[in-house]
Amino acid sequence: MSEQKNVLILGASYAGLSSAHYFLRHVLPVLPDSKSYKVTLVNPSSHFFSRPAAPRAVATMKLMPPEKLFWDIAAGFKQYSADQFTFLEGTAVEMDPATKSVKIVLANKETTTVVYHALIIATGTRPVSPMLGMQTTHNVAKEAQAAFNAALPTAKSIVIAGGGPAGVETAGELGEELNGVAGMFTAKMTNPKVTITVVTAEKKLLPMLRPALALQAEKYLNKMGVNVVYNTRVESVTPNGAGELDTSTNSLDKVTQKATITLSDGKTLDADLYIPATGVKPNTSFLPSNLLTDRGYIEMDKTTLRVTAAGPLVYAIGDVGSYTRGGIMDIYDAVPVLLTNIKRDLLNPEGGAKGQDRPYKPNLKETHLVPVGRSKGVGAVFGWKLPSQMVWMIKGRDYFASMTPDLVGGNKWSKESKWAMDA
Ligand SMILES: Cc1cc2nc3c(=O)[nH]c(=O)nc-3n(C[C@H](O)[C@H](O)[C@H](O)COP(=O)(O)OP(=O)(O)OC[C@H]3O[C@@H](n4cnc5c(N)ncnc54)[C@H](O)[C@@H]3O)c2cc1C
């Protein structure tokens, strides 16, 4: 057989895993001479990290053990034959649109170059704290969480920077684990065993939810000994890099280091443990700068999900793309769009596909679920407020961990989402 055409997918998280399974199940089989195509999936870690469940593991890995958090990627693709699918444990370090190739540093430090016929970029973002997301490999996240868990019994003060969902959820999990919950008639725990402080630059918590729900989240936190400081930025942290992975040495020592946090109002906070939960950075350093927005996300057609400036058959999906506010629901909305459009492009290599491209339409309605501790939560779906109990039932019970096998093994995409305008 002549050389196969590679459909190269970079990143194996919600966006990359979904794209790979969807392509293998619903696109590849309908391509003429489908045997001439193969999928190559590249990811720095052998395991997928179910990020939403990280806040519970930060507080206690007994309730969120590694086997629920990290899932073997290769095992999820065993169902496909070796001439259809290859998994490369490695990191894309350079993409060259002119030669349609990507240089990859493999886990064994060797370098390989993969020439692509089509490319899907799904390299996502990374949070500052190695406990909350994928910095390099899942082992780094696991070791960071274990070291943090081990430091908790002697901690008297914890500071969390950031009042978004990751900061609030982590504060709630730590509050309930370390301090418990005050009784029904106590609005605020006065003498908590561990002082937990959330510092946010905003005037409210949880930017994606309405003020009343943000206030309710604060009330739940207060009952667990968590205090919120508003309108205040963290200006600096001493020692520098406290709470972070030292990427030059791969040391996790700073994750459990005592820190002094200087705030924008000039005050300082001393913390036995410090968690930076202040947002994420896109994983795009391997891409030419003309493909990036000024914030470092991928410049793209926000409707068709094509990365037009990179040439034909290049697409982006997930948090790395500039088309989205981020989040898993957005990805699940985008998967059938991208995969329909790549199918149209591959079936019509000379252009002129019949019908219309499938358009991505963002859900801009208030949709967000935020557990606060182990039995409460705030949230809304499509603008409808949900009762605390419902947030707990949908997300708080296990932070979606039980849905992970279907994602990694592809059953999430067992059915094709048909596109009515494809003719
Ligand atoms: C603590 C926390 C809680 C969250 N909770 C929720 C929630 O409840 N609901 C929700 O909708 N969203 C939640 N999110 C956001 C959600 O996790 C993201 O929207 C989602 O993970 C994005 O998926 P992705 O596939 O785009 O990228 P990511 O999950 O960021 O994954 C990108 C993948 O690409 C890999 N990669 C990076 N660089 C390269 C490279 N150069 N070459 C190859 N591979 C590379 C990474 O290692 C990673 O495996 C949460 C995020 C955090 C941090």
The ligand as a Tripos MOL2 file, in Angstrom:
@<TRIPOS>MOLECULE
LIG
   53    58     1     0     0
SMALL
NO_CHARGES

@<TRIPOS>ATOM
      1 C1         -9.8600   22.6680   38.0500 C.3       1 LIG1
      2 C2        -10.6690   22.7560   36.8040 C.ar      1 LIG1
      3 C3        -12.0200   22.4220   36.8350 C.ar      1 LIG1
      4 C4        -12.7870   22.4910   35.6720 C.ar      1 LIG1
      5 N1        -14.1120   22.1650   35.7400 N.ar      1 LIG1
      6 C5        -14.8720   22.2300   34.6140 C.ar      1 LIG1
      7 C6        -16.2500   21.8800   34.6260 C.ar      1 LIG1
      8 O1        -16.7840   21.5080   35.6550 O.2       1 LIG1
      9 N2        -16.9600   21.9750   33.4810 N.ar      1 LIG1
     10 C7        -16.3950   22.3940   32.3100 C.ar      1 LIG1
     11 O2        -17.0710   22.4740   31.2860 O.2       1 LIG1
     12 N3        -15.0960   22.7360   32.2690 N.ar      1 LIG1
     13 C8        -14.3150   22.6480   33.3800 C.ar      1 LIG1
     14 N4        -12.9970   22.9910   33.3320 N.ar      1 LIG1
     15 C9        -12.4340   23.3750   32.0370 C.3       1 LIG1
     16 C10       -12.1660   22.0980   31.2360 C.3       1 LIG1
     17 O3        -11.3020   21.2800   31.9610 O.3       1 LIG1
     18 C11       -11.5970   22.4710   29.8900 C.3       1 LIG1
     19 O4        -12.5770   23.2050   29.1820 O.3       1 LIG1
     20 C12       -11.2020   21.2440   29.0850 C.3       1 LIG1
     21 O5        -10.2640   20.4540   29.7830 O.3       1 LIG1
     22 C13       -10.6060   21.6750   27.7600 C.3       1 LIG1
     23 O6        -10.3290   20.5380   27.0250 O.3       1 LIG1
     24 P1         -9.3250   20.5950   25.7950 P.3       1 LIG1
     25 O7         -9.3720   19.2360   25.1920 O.co2     1 LIG1
     26 O8         -9.6180   21.7630   24.9460 O.co2     1 LIG1
     27 O9         -7.8840   20.8800   26.4040 O.3       1 LIG1
     28 P2         -7.1430   20.4630   27.7340 P.3       1 LIG1
     29 O10        -8.0360   19.7490   28.6730 O.co2     1 LIG1
     30 O11        -6.4450   21.6820   28.1930 O.co2     1 LIG1
     31 O12        -6.0720   19.4130   27.2230 O.3       1 LIG1
     32 C14        -5.1180   19.6880   26.2470 C.3       1 LIG1
     33 C15        -4.2920   18.4450   26.0240 C.3       1 LIG1
     34 O13        -3.2820   18.7490   25.0650 O.3       1 LIG1
     35 C16        -2.0190   18.3410   25.5600 C.3       1 LIG1
     36 N5         -0.9700   19.1850   24.9910 N.ar      1 LIG1
     37 C17        -0.5590   20.4040   25.4180 C.ar      1 LIG1
     38 N6          0.4550   20.8550   24.6610 N.ar      1 LIG1
     39 C18         0.6750   19.9050   23.7330 C.ar      1 LIG1
     40 C19         1.6130   19.7980   22.6700 C.ar      1 LIG1
     41 N7          2.5040   20.7620   22.4020 N.pl3     1 LIG1
     42 N8          1.5940   18.6670   21.9050 N.ar      1 LIG1
     43 C20         0.6860   17.6670   22.1480 C.ar      1 LIG1
     44 N9         -0.2220   17.7340   23.1500 N.ar      1 LIG1
     45 C21        -0.2220   18.8410   23.9290 C.ar      1 LIG1
     46 C22        -2.1710   18.4980   27.0650 C.3       1 LIG1
     47 O14        -1.1810   17.7540   27.7700 O.3       1 LIG1
     48 C23        -3.5760   18.0000   27.2850 C.3       1 LIG1
     49 O15        -3.6190   16.6010   27.4040 O.3       1 LIG1
     50 C24       -12.1950   22.9220   34.4780 C.ar      1 LIG1
     51 C25       -10.8490   23.2580   34.4390 C.ar      1 LIG1
     52 C26       -10.0870   23.1770   35.5820 C.ar      1 LIG1
     53 C27        -8.6190   23.5390   35.5210 C.3       1 LIG1
@<TRIPOS>BOND
     1     1     2 1
     2     2     3 ar
     3     2    52 ar
     4     3     4 ar
     5     4     5 ar
     6     4    50 ar
     7     5     6 ar
     8     6     7 ar
     9     6    13 1
    10     7     8 2
    11     7     9 ar
    12     9    10 ar
    13    10    11 2
    14    10    12 ar
    15    12    13 ar
    16    13    14 ar
    17    14    15 1
    18    14    50 ar
    19    15    16 1
    20    16    17 1
    21    16    18 1
    22    18    19 1
    23    18    20 1
    24    20    21 1
    25    20    22 1
    26    22    23 1
    27    23    24 1
    28    24    25 2
    29    24    26 1
    30    24    27 1
    31    27    28 1
    32    28    29 2
    33    28    30 1
    34    28    31 1
    35    31    32 1
    36    32    33 1
    37    33    34 1
    38    33    48 1
    39    34    35 1
    40    35    36 1
    41    35    46 1
    42    36    37 ar
    43    36    45 ar
    44    37    38 ar
    45    38    39 ar
    46    39    40 ar
    47    39    45 ar
    48    40    41 1
    49    40    42 ar
    50    42    43 ar
    51    43    44 ar
    52    44    45 ar
    53    46    47 1
    54    46    48 1
    55    48    49 1
    56    50    51 ar
    57    51    52 ar
    58    52    53 1
@<TRIPOS>SUBSTRUCTURE
     1 LIG1         1 GROUP 0 **** ****
